[in-house]
Amino acid sequence: MTSTPLWRNRDFALLWSGQVVSTLGARISATAMPLLVLALTGSPADAGLVGAAATLPYLIGHLPAGPLVDRWDRRRVLLASEVTAALTLATVPVALWLEVLTVGHLAVAAFVHGLCFVFFGLAEAAALPLIVPPAQLHTAIARNEVRTRGAALAGGPLGGLLFGIDRALPFVVEALSYAVASVALLFLRRDLQDRTPEPPEPLWRAALTGLRWIWRHPLIRAASLLVAASNLIFQAIILVLVVRAQDGGASPAETGVMLGIYSGGGMLGAVAAGWLHRYFAPRTVIIGVNWAWAALLPLFLVTDAPLWLGTIGAATTFAGPLWNVVIVGYFASLVPNHLQGRVTSASKTLSWGVMPVGALVGGMLLSWVGAEGAVVVLSVVMLAVAVAATASPAVRGSRAVAEAASVADPTVGGSPGGRGSADGGTE
């Protein structure tokens, strides 16, 4: 395929630029949401409940959404997701101004927003191999990591600052950001559909196709389960850090700065992952990243100062992008494009479905044992995950991409998404 530089790929540039804006808006409101719940009720459990509602679609939405994304027009899925998210988030400032906002309203808005995120994410992941050539797929994923981490870096401080000015302002900004992203989507030219003919099958059976594919691929199965465990931990950690900072007297702006620093590590990690991914095999990344997290989490006990909490958090987030670029790139190189929606949805059901549990666990731990006790419990669980990653036969015996592809599905060689070169380097 063509060797045109990625930034001269018009459709990728449009999609990437629009998502910079909407992702920034999402990070702004993600910072403001727990602050708003705590301001309304003063209850960490309520904040955990709203966080669980936001992530519940990851558990119940991915499996049915995957087959639909493979069947429906992906361009329309992308656009409908952005427009629906914009309209939903716009109800929050309106309710605030009318003084009728409730925790239930926030939970429903968070749930719909999360469902839009599920559909958009699956459609974007399925469309990306059709927008960029196989040789540039890992680079495109790395650029998306920079986009996400950069938005998180700026979104934390902006969310805290805007919330300090007016509680409604972060949600107004997010609604507008989705509107801008929707306009960018209107100018995409590329056909985002895979045209591989498939026999019709019921939705439930199509959803199970993705799970069966993952089950036949030991490394992808193990990686999905390990991500599930770490996602549960870090979903809880975010709320714990917000409460721990507030217990230390942090203002909303200081809390936003803390979350911005926390995300800054991810931004640096995303930039580094763009070239580091060439030098690490998947098993090296899986084992190494989990042990890095196990070593870093107990450091949250050392201080409740927002700047230091953010700095320690930045060290934990630095490793995440390398995991995403190597493992997601490995994944995308193996899966035939006409199955991308179903397999990605199955993987995310396993790995992201625990997030609502993590939010609830964070709220309950804060209520039962306080912020310090919550850090201790989550650190012990992270240590157990690192041990499991090291002991896993699937991780230790992982194959190169080309060999794994032939084992997973010997018919995928001619898929439109293609298979990139083996990503693993020397350990």
Residue pairs with C-beta under 8 A, 6 or more apart in sequence:
1 133
1 134
1 135
2 133
3 133
3 135
6 12
6 132
6 136
6 139
6 140
6 143
7 13
9 131
9 132
9 136
10 189
11 131
11 188
11 189
11 190
12 131
12 132
12 140
14 184
14 185
14 187
14 188
15 124
15 127
15 131
15 184
15 185
15 188
16 143
16 144
16 147
17 184
18 180
18 181
18 182
18 183
18 184
18 185
19 124
19 144
19 147
19 181
20 147
20 150
20 151
21 177
21 180
21 181
21 184
22 82
22 85
22 177
22 178
22 180
22 181
23 147
23 148
23 151
23 152
23 155
24 151
24 154
24 155
24 158
24 177
25 155
25 173
25 174
25 175
25 176
25 177
25 178
26 117
26 151
26 155
26 174
26 177
27 151
27 152
27 154
27 155
27 156
27 158
27 159
27 263
28 155
28 158
28 159
28 162
28 170
28 173
28 174
28 177
29 89
29 159
29 170
29 171
29 173
29 174
30 155
30 159
31 155
31 156
31 158
31 159
31 160
31 163
31 170
31 255
31 256
31 259
32 159
32 160
32 162
32 163
32 167
32 170
32 171
33 50
33 51
33 54
33 106
33 110
34 47
34 50
34 51
34 239
34 242
35 159
35 160
35 163
35 242
35 252
35 255
36 106
36 163
36 167
37 43
37 46
37 47
37 50
37 103
37 106
38 44
38 46
38 47
38 242
38 246
39 167
40 46
40 101
40 103
41 103
44 239
44 243
44 362
44 363
44 366
44 367
45 363
45 364
45 366
45 367
46 103
46 363
47 239
47 242
47 363
48 239
48 359
48 360
48 361
48 362
48 363
48 364
48 366
49 103
49 107
49 359
49 360
49 363
50 103
50 106
50 107
50 110
51 110
51 235
51 239
51 356
51 359
51 360
51 362
51 363
52 356
52 357
52 359
52 360
52 363
53 106
53 107
53 108
53 110
53 111
53 114
53 356
54 110
54 111
54 113
54 114
54 356
54 359
55 114
55 235
55 352
55 355
55 356
55 358
55 359
56 111
56 114
56 356
57 111
57 114
57 115
57 117
57 118
58 114
58 118
58 348
58 349
58 352
58 353
58 355
58 356
59 349
59 352
59 353
59 354
59 355
59 356
60 353
61 114
61 115
61 118
61 119
62 118
62 122
62 345
62 346
62 348
62 349
62 352
62 353
63 207
63 210
63 211
63 345
63 346
63 349
64 203
64 207
64 345
65 118
65 119
65 122
65 341
65 345
66 122
66 206
66 207
66 210
66 341
66 342
66 343
66 344
66 345
66 346
67 203
67 206
67 207
67 209
67 341
67 342
67 345
68 77
68 119
68 203
68 341
69 77
69 119
69 122
69 123
69 126
69 341
69 345
70 126
70 194
70 206
70 338
70 339
70 340
70 341
70 342
73 192
73 193
74 123
74 126
74 127
74 192
74 193
75 185
75 188
75 192
77 119
77 120
77 122
77 123
78 120
78 123
78 124
78 127
78 185
78 192
79 182
79 185
79 186
80 119
81 116
81 117
81 119
81 120
81 123
82 116
82 120
82 178
82 179
82 181
82 182
82 185
83 178
83 179
83 182
84 112
84 116
85 112
85 113
85 116
85 117
85 120
85 178
86 175
86 176
86 178
86 179
86 182
87 175
88 109
88 112
88 113
88 116
89 109
89 113
89 171
89 174
89 175
89 178
90 171
90 172
90 175
91 105
91 109
92 101
92 105
92 106
92 109
92 168
92 171
93 168
93 169
93 171
93 172
93 175
95 101
95 102
95 105
96 167
96 168
96 171
97 168
118 348
121 348
122 341
122 344
122 345
122 348
123 192
123 341
125 332
125 340
125 341
125 344
126 192
126 194
126 337
126 340
126 341
126 344
127 190
127 192
128 137
128 140
128 141
128 144
128 332
129 137
129 332
129 337
129 340
129 416
129 417
129 418
130 190
130 191
130 192
130 193
130 194
130 337
130 416
130 417
131 140
131 190
131 192
132 139
132 140
133 418
134 333
134 417
134 418
134 419
134 420
135 420
135 421
137 329
137 332
137 333
137 418
137 420
138 277
138 325
138 329
138 420
138 423
139 274
141 324
141 325
141 328
141 329
141 332
142 270
142 273
142 274
142 277
142 321
142 325
143 274
145 266
145 269
145 270
145 273
145 274
145 321
145 324
145 325
146 267
146 270
146 271
146 274
148 266
148 270
149 263
149 266
149 267
149 269
149 270
149 317
149 321
150 267
150 270
152 259
152 260
152 263
152 266
152 267
153 260
153 263
153 264
153 266
153 267
154 260
155 260
155 263
156 256
156 257
156 258
156 259
156 260
156 261
156 262
156 263
157 253
157 256
157 257
157 259
157 260
158 170
158 173
158 256
159 170
159 256
159 259
160 251
160 252
160 253
160 254
160 255
160 256
160 257
160 259
161 253
161 256
162 169
162 170
162 173
163 169
163 170
163 252
163 256
164 251
164 252
164 253
194 337
194 338
194 340
194 416
194 417
195 416
196 336
196 337
196 338
196 415
196 416
198 338
206 342
207 342
207 345
207 346
209 339
209 342
209 343
210 339
210 342
210 343
210 344
210 345
210 346
210 347
211 346
211 349
213 335
213 339
213 342
213 343
213 346
213 408
213 409
214 220
214 221
214 224
214 343
214 346
214 347
214 350
215 221
216 407
216 408
216 409
217 334
217 404
217 407
217 408
218 393
218 394
218 397
218 398
219 282
219 283
219 330
219 394
219 395
219 398
219 399
219 404
220 330
220 331
220 334
220 347
220 408
221 394
222 286
222 389
222 392
222 394
222 395
223 282
223 286
223 327
223 395
224 347
224 350
224 351
225 350
225 351
226 286
226 290
226 385
226 388
226 389
226 392
226 395
227 323
227 350
227 351
227 352
228 350
228 351
228 352
228 353
228 354
229 354
229 381
229 385
229 388
230 290
230 293
230 382
230 385
231 351
231 352
231 354
231 355
231 358
232 354
232 355
232 357
232 358
232 361
232 381
233 293
233 297
233 358
233 378
233 381
233 382
233 385
234 316
234 358
235 354
235 355
235 358
235 359
235 362
236 358
236 359
236 361
236 362
236 365
236 374
236 378
237 297
237 300
237 313
237 362
237 375
237 378
238 259
238 362
239 359
239 362
239 363
239 366
240 300
240 362
240 365
240 366
240 371
240 374
240 375
240 378
241 258
241 259
241 262
241 300
241 309
241 313
242 255
242 259
243 366
243 371
244 300
244 304
244 309
244 371
244 372
244 375
245 254
245 255
245 258
245 304
245 306
245 309
246 255
247 304
247 371
248 304
248 305
248 306
250 258
250 306
254 306
255 306
257 306
257 307
257 310
258 306
258 307
258 309
258 310
258 313
259 310
259 313
260 310
261 307
261 310
261 311
261 313
261 314
262 309
262 310
262 313
262 314
262 316
262 317
263 314
263 317
264 310
264 314
264 317
265 313
265 314
265 315
265 316
265 317
265 318
266 314
266 317
266 318
266 320
266 321
268 314
268 318
269 317
269 318
269 319
269 320
269 321
269 322
270 321
272 318
272 321
272 322
273 321
273 322
273 324
273 325
273 326
274 325
276 322
277 322
277 325
277 326
277 329
277 423
278 423
278 425
279 425
279 426
280 288
280 322
280 326
280 424
280 425
280 427
281 398
281 423
281 424
281 425
281 426
281 427
282 326
282 327
282 330
282 395
282 398
282 423
282 424
283 395
283 396
283 398
283 424
283 427
284 424
284 427
285 322
285 323
285 326
285 327
286 323
286 327
286 389
286 395
287 386
287 389
287 390
287 395
288 319
289 319
289 320
289 322
289 323
290 382
290 385
290 386
290 389
290 390
291 386
291 389
291 390
292 316
292 319
293 316
293 319
293 382
293 385
293 386
294 379
294 382
294 383
294 385
294 386
296 312
296 315
296 316
297 316
297 375
297 378
297 379
297 382
298 375
298 376
298 379
299 312
299 315
300 309
300 312
300 313
300 375
300 379
301 372
301 375
301 376
301 379
302 308
302 312
303 309
303 312
304 371
326 423
329 420
329 423
330 401
330 404
330 423
331 343
331 344
331 347
332 340
332 417
333 401
333 405
333 417
333 418
333 419
333 420
333 423
334 401
334 404
334 405
334 408
334 409
334 412
334 419
335 343
335 344
335 412
335 417
336 409
336 411
336 412
336 415
336 416
336 417
337 415
337 416
337 417
338 415
338 416
340 417
362 374
365 373
365 374
365 377
365 378
366 374
369 376
369 377
389 395
390 396
398 404
398 424
399 407
400 422
400 424
401 419
401 420
401 421
401 422
401 423
401 424
402 419
402 421
402 422
405 412
405 413
405 419
412 419
413 419
